């Protein structure tokens, strides 16, 4: 039964990772599996070969919490494969309610993580500000265009997976910035195995290296690391603000016009400026729904940890 819940958490992480601006790492944190995930990945190293040699494959599988990793990544991959088209369609046809839901999700996740900071001090506040500045700087960068060559796909996978396991920094948005988001999403939709293998290989390389650093930071400087991660999440909030005016457009790989530069608007100015309905009340409902979902997941995680 625990593996079923882990699979469902993986589904939620995969759905978040598809959306540029939202991080699967945020979902891992609020569902209470973040430290467990990092520790399990960290154990996939050269010492694992010694465990295999001395104790066998079963002991090695248990050493890395293999059942947990399989259930979680099965959920993530299932979600990405099945929800990519749906989320792309929702972001195009119903952007304000969708972004409102994710805005509420990040907002309440910030509150959730603040509760885990044990000491309040100037150093932690400064770390928070650095995180905000770093994330905001990333979100205001203009997207570039990189050719989806083999080496670029591997490097993009390594960079994106590092972002995906960081609460607040969206791996999808990093892919969007470097111009690889559309080719990868198209590969998922069309099951282009060659592209997916190269990208997945990069993800594995990035995951196995970066998880060691992050795990070490959380063990030795937990409060500072968490406040930095909170800052990253807060810095991305302007990026996922639901009401935007598109200033410039770009043409994607399909010849379609998609937003390039956007300007945030207040909800009640949105209709006057864009001639589109602001859908304020629906947006508010979606934000409240996201808050209720996170608080529910938090309570569920606490009960699971007790049992």
C-alpha positions as semicolon CSV with decimal commas, in nm:
position;residue;x (nm);y (nm);z (nm)
1;X;0,000;0,000;0,000
2;X;0,289;0,238;0,074
3;X;0,418;0,183;-0,277
4;X;0,077;0,279;-0,414
5;X;0,092;0,609;-0,225
6;X;0,449;0,659;-0,348
7;X;0,330;0,599;-0,705
8;X;0,054;0,859;-0,659
9;X;0,309;1,109;-0,526
10;X;0,516;1,036;-0,836
11;X;0,212;1,113;-1,051
12;X;0,182;1,451;-0,881
13;X;0,555;1,520;-0,925
14;X;0,539;1,432;-1,294
15;X;0,238;1,656;-1,351
16;X;0,420;1,947;-1,187
17;X;0,738;1,886;-1,388
18;X;0,548;1,916;-1,717
19;X;0,449;2,276;-1,636
20;X;0,713;2,549;-1,697
21;X;0,735;2,736;-1,367
22;X;0,641;2,455;-1,128
23;X;0,885;2,205;-0,974
24;X;0,835;1,839;-0,897
25;X;1,076;1,895;-0,607
26;X;0,811;2,116;-0,448
27;X;0,563;1,828;-0,457
28;X;0,823;1,592;-0,309
29;X;0,881;1,835;-0,023
30;X;0,517;1,890;0,068
31;X;0,437;1,516;0,048
32;X;0,717;1,437;0,293
33;X;0,939;1,225;0,066
34;X;1,209;1,478;-0,027
35;X;1,481;1,365;0,213
36;X;1,398;0,999;0,149
37;X;1,427;1,057;-0,226
38;X;1,764;1,231;-0,203
39;X;1,906;0,968;0,032
40;X;1,791;0,682;-0,194
41;X;1,945;0,843;-0,502
42;X;2,264;0,928;-0,311
43;X;2,316;0,560;-0,234
44;X;2,346;0,479;-0,605
45;X;2,726;0,510;-0,614
46;X;3,042;0,300;-0,637
47;X;2,982;0,161;-0,287
48;X;2,675;-0,009;-0,430
49;X;2,907;-0,237;-0,628
50;X;3,069;-0,348;-0,302
51;X;2,726;-0,428;-0,156
52;X;2,639;-0,633;-0,464
53;X;2,968;-0,824;-0,444
54;X;2,951;-0,895;-0,070
55;X;2,576;-0,933;-0,007
56;X;2,408;-0,986;-0,342
57;X;2,156;-0,805;-0,562
58;X;1,868;-0,825;-0,314
59;X;2,070;-0,651;-0,042
60;X;2,179;-0,383;-0,292
61;X;1,818;-0,331;-0,399
62;X;1,715;-0,282;-0,037
63;X;2,018;-0,058;0,026
64;X;1,896;0,198;-0,230
65;X;1,528;0,160;-0,133
66;X;1,468;0,015;-0,478
67;X;1,096;-0,043;-0,431
68;X;1,045;0,321;-0,332
69;X;1,245;0,451;-0,631
70;X;1,069;0,223;-0,880
71;X;0,723;0,321;-0,753
72;X;0,808;0,692;-0,749
73;X;0,972;0,710;-1,093
74;X;0,700;0,488;-1,240
75;X;0,450;0,748;-1,122
76;X;0,658;1,036;-1,259
77;X;0,705;0,875;-1,602
78;X;0,341;0,766;-1,620
79;X;0,227;1,119;-1,541
80;X;0,459;1,280;-1,796
81;X;0,358;1,033;-2,068
82;X;-0,016;1,064;-2,006
83;X;-0,057;1,426;-1,892
84;X;0,177;1,607;-2,133
85;X;-0,093;1,659;-2,396
86;X;-0,365;1,744;-2,140
87;X;-0,157;2,002;-1,952
88;X;-0,035;2,160;-2,277
89;X;-0,397;2,193;-2,388
90;X;-0,513;2,335;-2,053
91;X;-0,234;2,594;-2,047
92;X;-0,339;2,707;-2,396
93;X;-0,716;2,705;-2,353
94;X;-0,762;2,781;-1,981
95;X;-0,442;2,958;-1,871
96;X;-0,580;3,170;-1,584
97;X;-0,742;2,887;-1,380
98;X;-0,444;2,656;-1,437
99;X;-0,183;2,916;-1,341
100;X;-0,398;3,019;-1,044
101;X;-0,394;2,662;-0,916
102;X;-0,016;2,642;-0,943
103;X;0,025;2,990;-0,790
104;X;-0,173;2,878;-0,486
105;X;0,029;2,557;-0,476
106;X;0,361;2,742;-0,458
107;X;0,227;3,000;-0,212
108;X;0,110;2,745;0,044
109;X;0,425;2,537;-0,013
110;X;0,630;2,840;0,098
111;X;0,427;2,846;0,421
112;X;0,478;2,471;0,462
113;X;0,856;2,500;0,427
114;X;0,884;2,804;0,654
115;X;0,744;2,590;0,934
116;X;1,046;2,358;0,899
117;X;1,302;2,632;0,964
118;X;1,407;2,577;1,325
119;X;1,587;2,907;1,390
120;X;1,517;3,256;1,258
121;X;1,831;3,466;1,213
122;X;1,991;3,728;0,989
123;X;2,195;3,465;0,802
124;X;1,880;3,272;0,717
125;X;1,704;3,590;0,605
126;X;1,997;3,680;0,378
127;X;1,997;3,327;0,234
128;X;1,626;3,367;0,164
129;X;1,687;3,695;-0,023
130;X;1,967;3,535;-0,227
131;X;1,729;3,255;-0,327
132;X;1,458;3,504;-0,430
133;X;1,704;3,704;-0,642
134;X;1,849;3,391;-0,804
135;X;1,509;3,249;-0,901
136;X;1,368;3,582;-1,019
137;X;1,677;3,643;-1,233
138;X;1,632;3,305;-1,400
139;X;1,262;3,368;-1,470
140;X;1,318;3,704;-1,644
141;X;1,582;3,569;-1,882
142;X;1,471;3,555;-2,244
143;X;1,441;3,207;-2,398
144;X;1,721;3,110;-2,635
145;X;1,719;2,851;-2,910
146;X;1,953;2,550;-2,894
147;X;1,959;2,281;-3,158
148;X;1,846;1,943;-3,016
149;X;2,171;1,763;-3,097
150;X;2,275;1,452;-2,905
151;X;2,517;1,634;-2,674
152;X;2,270;1,919;-2,615
153;X;1,996;1,674;-2,522
154;X;2,224;1,499;-2,271
155;X;2,341;1,829;-2,118
156;X;1,984;1,962;-2,109
157;X;1,866;1,650;-1,929
158;X;2,141;1,684;-1,668
159;X;2,065;2,053;-1,606
160;X;1,688;2,011;-1,605
161;X;1,685;1,720;-1,360
162;X;1,894;1,921;-1,115
163;X;1,631;2,195;-1,134
164;X;1,345;1,946;-1,109
165;X;1,460;1,814;-0,771
166;X;1,503;2,167;-0,635
167;X;1,180;2,303;-0,485
168;X;1,098;2,626;-0,664
169;X;1,309;2,591;-0,977
170;X;1,120;2,432;-1,264
171;X;1,310;2,192;-1,484
172;X;1,055;2,257;-1,757
173;X;1,124;2,629;-1,739
174;X;1,499;2,570;-1,763
175;X;1,433;2,363;-2,076
176;X;1,220;2,648;-2,209
177;X;1,500;2,898;-2,148
178;X;1,756;2,696;-2,340
179;X;1,512;2,613;-2,621
180;X;1,486;2,236;-2,562
181;X;1,139;2,227;-2,399
182;X;0,941;2,191;-2,724
183;X;1,160;1,917;-2,878
184;X;1,146;1,714;-2,555
185;X;0,769;1,759;-2,513
186;X;0,717;1,662;-2,878
187;X;0,933;1,354;-2,821
188;X;0,716;1,255;-2,525
189;X;0,397;1,299;-2,728
190;X;0,528;1,106;-3,031
191;X;0,735;0,853;-2,831
192;X;1,056;0,945;-3,014
193;X;1,276;0,687;-2,843
194;X;1,611;0,824;-2,969
195;X;1,552;1,170;-2,823
196;X;1,405;1,033;-2,501
197;X;1,701;0,797;-2,439
198;X;1,955;1,079;-2,482
199;X;1,756;1,313;-2,257
200;X;1,698;1,041;-1,995
201;X;2,070;0,960;-1,996
202;X;2,149;1,321;-1,912
203;X;1,887;1,313;-1,638
204;X;2,051;1,008;-1,478
205;X;2,396;1,172;-1,487
206;X;2,266;1,496;-1,335
207;X;2,057;1,317;-1,073
208;X;2,337;1,095;-0,946
209;X;2,583;1,385;-0,912
210;X;2,363;1,669;-0,786
211;X;2,173;1,461;-0,530
212;X;2,494;1,402;-0,333
213;X;2,558;1,774;-0,297
214;X;2,200;1,857;-0,202
215;X;2,178;1,571;0,047
216;X;2,502;1,687;0,212
217;X;2,375;2,046;0,237
218;X;2,048;1,937;0,398
219;X;2,234;1,725;0,653
220;X;2,494;1,986;0,747
221;X;2,320;2,322;0,681
222;X;1,952;2,229;0,684
223;X;1,804;2,564;0,789
224;X;2,016;2,764;0,545
225;X;1,941;2,521;0,262
226;X;1,568;2,525;0,330
227;X;1,556;2,907;0,347
228;X;1,744;2,923;0,016
229;X;1,494;2,679;-0,137
230;X;1,207;2,890;0,001
231;X;1,365;3,191;-0,166
232;X;1,377;3,002;-0,496
233;X;1,006;2,927;-0,467
234;X;0,917;3,288;-0,380
235;X;1,128;3,418;-0,667
236;X;0,930;3,214;-0,920
237;X;0,589;3,347;-0,809
238;X;0,591;3,641;-1,057
239;X;0,655;3,391;-1,337
240;X;0,338;3,194;-1,266
241;X;0,113;3,494;-1,186
242;X;-0,210;3,411;-1,376
243;X;-0,292;3,752;-1,529
244;X;-0,042;3,854;-1,796
245;X;-0,026;4,079;-2,099
246;X;0,182;3,937;-2,384
247;X;0,421;4,202;-2,517
248;X;0,610;4,001;-2,779
249;X;0,564;3,665;-2,944
250;X;0,792;3,399;-3,088
251;X;0,737;3,124;-3,345
252;X;0,787;2,771;-3,209
253;X;0,908;2,465;-3,400
254;X;0,558;2,406;-3,538
255;X;0,532;2,755;-3,684
256;X;0,286;2,860;-3,411
257;X;0,300;3,194;-3,229
258;X;0,361;3,158;-2,856
259;X;0,429;3,425;-2,589
260;X;0,789;3,543;-2,549
261;X;0,780;3,849;-2,318
262;X;0,489;3,900;-2,081
263;X;0,391;4,166;-1,828
264;X;0,199;4,091;-1,507
265;X;-0,135;4,267;-1,460
266;X;-0,373;4,312;-1,169
267;X;-0,685;4,095;-1,212
268;X;-0,925;4,387;-1,254
269;X;-0,700;4,558;-1,509
270;X;-0,668;4,242;-1,716
271;X;-1,003;4,263;-1,895
272;X;-0,966;4,633;-1,981
273;X;-0,617;4,587;-2,125
274;X;-0,649;4,248;-2,298
275;X;-1,026;4,243;-2,375
276;X;-1,035;3,895;-2,221
277;X;-1,242;3,793;-1,914
278;X;-1,037;3,799;-1,594
279;X;-1,214;3,490;-1,450
280;X;-1,123;3,620;-1,106
281;X;-1,362;3,411;-0,899
282;X;-1,272;3,088;-1,077
283;X;-0,904;3,174;-1,028
284;X;-0,966;3,234;-0,657
285;X;-1,142;2,898;-0,625
286;X;-0,849;2,724;-0,794
287;X;-0,601;2,893;-0,557
288;X;-0,806;2,787;-0,254
289;X;-0,827;2,434;-0,397
290;X;-0,448;2,422;-0,428
291;X;-0,406;2,541;-0,067
292;X;-0,653;2,280;0,058
293;X;-0,475;2,009;-0,144
294;X;-0,133;2,092;0,003
295;X;-0,263;2,112;0,360
296;X;-0,436;1,777;0,304
297;X;-0,115;1,623;0,167
298;X;0,076;1,764;0,464
299;X;-0,164;1,603;0,711
300;X;-0,153;1,277;0,515
301;X;0,229;1,278;0,517
302;X;0,234;1,335;0,894
303;X;-0,003;1,040;0,950
304;X;0,206;0,820;0,718
305;X;0,525;0,905;0,907
306;X;0,362;0,810;1,237
307;X;0,246;0,472;1,106
